[in-house]
Amino acid sequence: MFSRLFQMFRSRRSQSAVVRNTSRERYVRAALTTGASLLNRGISLGASIITVRLTLHYLGAERYGMWTTITSTIALLGFADFGMSNGLVNMVADAIGRKDNRAAQSAVASAFWMLSAVALVASLVLAVGYPFISASRLFNVHSALAVQESGPTLLILFLCFAAALPLGAVRGTLTGLQSAYVNNIWSSLGSLGSLVALLFAMYENAGLPMLALSLSGPPLLASLLNGTELFAFSRPELRPDPRCISLVSSSRMFRTGMAFFLIQVSMIIGMQTDNIVIAQILGAGVVPQYAVPARMFNIVTSLLTLASGAIWPAYVDALAQSDGRWIYKTFRRVAVLGTLLTVLLASGLVIFGNRILALWVGPQIHASMMLLVVLGIFCIGNAYMAPISFLLNGLGIFRFQVIDALITAVVNLGLSIVFVKHYGVVGAVLGTVIAQVLGQIIPYTFVTARVLKRLRHQTGNRETIEPSEQVVPPQPGTV
């Protein structure tokens, strides 16, 4: 294994053409990515456990609720990259699978500079609109300190978010190269830096704006160093030279990115609005009663979907090489194992959830059994859907996902609002679960079964998988 790792890192630093990925190397790279992701998640989990416990006591219920709501609001802006960082994954993986480094560099350059333009526009919009934003009213806080801190905290988090937008090209490039484990290592360093900075800020009795900078600044710095190492030393042939931007790559990036963009918007509306709905209907002080138990279950979901994300660029690579049989076998293994493990862990959290919460944050957070059960069902549903979504992403099947995601998001938000009014905090996740089962699990299961059947009998022609859904670069002169 150490010999293999050495060869992979040595080949990663080589400027020669990338060696064709075999089935074994795809698994090795996916295993490296999963291992590094587990390390990153473990560090993030430890930092999150410490952060939640410390900040909940340090800030109090209302300020912590405002903090959680602001971070959820910033997460709503995750679609601001228009899906280009995710679209870059497919384009880089496809280009490398075809041994076309020039196409890969063109894709990287197009993504980086387009994201830089988006970040610049977003910053200008914020500069013009900030004086007219009432953050305290937006987040429904009333105490004098919370009202005073709401605006600067929102400003700091938004600026860090905008600065990180162009660096999404770094993550997309590494993921497309099946080297996401490198990105995970840098993310781990960023999480450790955030924890150290947070502890120092609390030691200095800093306010919420400085806490926001402490948590957002180190990951941003780690991403910047990651990009510098990648494009200056490891893969200088992929450096985002503005002269390499092409109309064809930009057009394809926009088309692929828009599909991811619409899916991201729908998922964010469905998954990230619960805290905002609760804050607006029940008040920001009630948000921790939902947000903390939900984060406990989200940890399980994120840990057990890492393998699915690691396999995504390998699907694109296998598709470029017409290896449908490998895709079929790999998906079945990832989907079955991931779902079974999630069922076991989610059941444990339902049974021992309040004991874990008491050890984690203390007696002030107590979840009802109904909330724990519904969160457990939601956790299992996410684990079931993750491998399917990454499979369809890797195969370029976006049209169905976009239409289904938009419909599900509208239904989800409407149900959550109605149920929160009638059932309290449990209504937020109850609406999400019902929308997930009806709008995603059932239709996605039928579509995936059809796709897998075609993959199993693939005859070596890429177009036989789903020709109507493939994202094909436009020909020159037709853009």
C-alpha positions, -999 to +999 in steps of 0.1 A: +000+000+000+028+024+009+045+016-024+013+022-042+008+055-025+043+066-034+037+058-070+004+077-071+019+108-055+049+106-079+027+103-109+005+131-096+035+154-097+045+143-132+038+167-161+034+137-185+001+124-197-021+108-171-019+070-171-051+053-180-071+044-149-077+007-143-105-007-122-081-013-094-067+022-095-103+037-094-110+017-063-076+027-047-082+064-054-118+061-041-105+044-010-079+071-005-105+098-009-129+080+015-101+076+041-090+112+038-127+122+039-132+102+071-102+119+086-115+152+076-150+144+089-136+131+121-117+163+127-147+184+117-169+162+139-146+167+169-144+204+162-182+206+157-189+188+190-166+212+209-178+242+189-215+236+195-210+229+232-189+260+237-208+284+216-242+274+229-231+282+265-210+312+254-237+329+232-270+318+248-301+305+231-310+336+211-276+345+198-268+309+191-301+306+172-292+337+152-258+322+145-273+290+132-299+309+112-272+331+096-251+301+086-282+285+071-289+317+052-253+317+038-257+280+029-287+292+008-262+311-013-243+279-021-260+280-055-242+313-063-215+294-082-242+283-106-231+247-102-198+253-120-175+237-094-196+205-097-198+208-134-160+211-135-157+176-118-175+160-148-155+180-174-121+173-158-128+136-152-141+132-188-110+150-203-086+130-182-104+098-191-099+107-228-062+118-220-069+153-231-050+176-208-057+206-230-094+202-226-089+198-188-069+230-186-095+249-206-123+237-183-103+247-152-095+282-166-131+287-176-145+277-142-120+297-122-125+330-140-162+327-143-164+320-105-142+350-099-166+372-119-195+359-099-177+366-066-169+402-077-205+408-087-218+394-054-194+416-034-205+447-053-242+438-047-235+434-010-217+468-008-246+486-024-274+468-005-258+463+030-269+497+044-305+489+036-305+454+052-321+450+086-303+419+098-320+419+132-354+419+117-344+393+091-333+369+118-360+378+143-338+387+172-347+412+200-320+416+226-298+446+223-266+426+219-280+403+193-294+432+173-260+449+174-241+418+163-264+406+136-253+429+108-215+426+112-218+388+115-238+385+083-213+408+065-182+387+076-197+354+067-209+367+033-175+381+024-157+349+034-182+330+012-177+353-018-139+350-014-142+312-014-162+310-046-133+310-071-115+284-050-143+260-058-124+254-090-096+239-069-120+214-053-136+206-086-103+200-103-090+177-075-122+158-075-122+154-112-086+141-110-098+115-085-075+132-060-101+146-036-081+132-008-057+161-012-085+185-008-097+167+023-063+169+039-063+207+034-099+209+047-088+190+079-061+217+085-087+244+080-110+228+105-082+225+131-074+262+124-110+272+130-111+254+163-079+270+175-090+305+163-124+300+180-109+290+213-086+320+212-115+344+203-136+330+232-106+334+256-104+370+245-142+374+252-148+383+215-182+390+201-202+370+176-186+387+145-151+377+156-164+341+162-177+341+127-143+352+113-126+326+135-147+298+120-147+310+084-112+325+080-089+294+085-108+272+060-106+300+034-068+303+040-064+265+037-083+265+004-060+293-009-029+273+000-044+242-015-049+260-048-014+274-047+001+240-042-020+224-069-015+249-097+021+261-089+037+227-080+016+196-085-002+202-118+011+234-133-002+222-167-037+228-154-031+263-141-061+285-149-044+307-174-070+332-187-056+327-222-069+291-221-105+301-217-125+289-247-161+296-258-168+259-262-156+250-227-174+280-212-206+271-229-204+235-218-195+246-183-225+268-182-248+240-195-235+214-171-233+239-142-269+251-147-281+216-143-262+213-110-273+248-101-310+240-103-305+208-084-285+226-057-311+254-054-338+227-049-318+208-024-309+239-004-346+250-003-355+215+009-326+209+034-314+243+046-347+262+051-359+244+082-340+266+106-353+297+089-389+285+089-386+277+126-370+310+134-397+330+115-427+310+130-415+301+165-386+325+171-348+322+169-346+310+205-364+277+195-340+269+166-314+251+188-341+226+199-342+214+163-308+224+149-287+205+175-304+171+172-305+175+134-268+181+133-263+149+153-281+129+125-264+149+098-230+138+110-241+101+103-254+110+069-223+129+059-199+101+071-217+073+053-221+091+020-184+098+016-178+067-004-206+077-029-189+111-035-155+095-039-168+072-066-185+100-086-155+110-108-146+073-112-181+069-128-172+096-153-139+081-160-154+046-165-181+061-188-154+078-209-138+043-213-171+025-219-167+004-188-204+002-179-201-032-161-177-016-136-202+012-129-230-014-124-210-035-099-196-006-080-229+012-075-246-019-061-218-024-035-218+013-024-256+016-022-262-016-002-234-012+023-240+025+029-277+021+034-273-008+058-247+010+079-269+041+081-299+020+093-278+007+122-263+040+132-296+059+129-314+034+150-287+038+177-292+076+176-329+073+180-325+050+210-297+069+227-302+103+212-310+122+244-282+106+263-258+117+236-273+152+236-269+155+274-232+145+271-227+168+241-244+201+250-259+195+285-295+193+297-308+224+280-314+205+247-339+176+250-355+161+218-389+143+218-390+107+207-411+117+177-384+142+166-357+116+169-377+090+150-384+113+121-348+125+120-337+089+118-360+082+089-347+113+071-312+102+078-318+068+062-336+084+032-305+106+026-282+076+027-304+058+002-305+087-022-268+098-021-254+069-041-282+073-067-276+110-071-238+106-075-244+078-101-268+100-121-243+129-118-215+108-131-235+096-161-246+131-169-283+124-164-295+158-152-329+165-169-348+141-147-330+153-115-337+190-122-374+186-128-379+162-099-358+184-075-377+216-083-411+199-077-399+183-045-384+215-031-417+234-035-437+206-019-411+203+009-411+240+018-449+242+018-453+211+040-427+223+064-444+257+069-478+241+075-465+213+098-443+237+119-474+258+126-494+227+138-467+204+153-438+226+163-402+218+155-409+182+145-431+195+117-400+209+098-384+175+093-417+157+089-426+178+059-391+171+045-395+133+050-429+132+032-416+152+003-385+131+001-403+098+000-429+108-026-408+131-047-374+114-047-371+079-033-400+064-053-393+080-088-355+078-084-357+040-077-375+033-110-352+055-130-321+040-115-333+005-121-337+013-158-302+029-160-285+000-143-302-025-167-287-006-196-253-003-180-252-040-172-255-048-209-235-019-223-220-027-257-191-002-255-210+028-270-213+057-245-245+069-261-264+036-253-267+045-216-290+074-219-284+094-251-312+119-244-296+128-211-259+130-219-242+164-215-224+166-249-201+196-256-216+218-284-198+218-317-179+250-328-202+273-346-234+261-329-230+278-295 
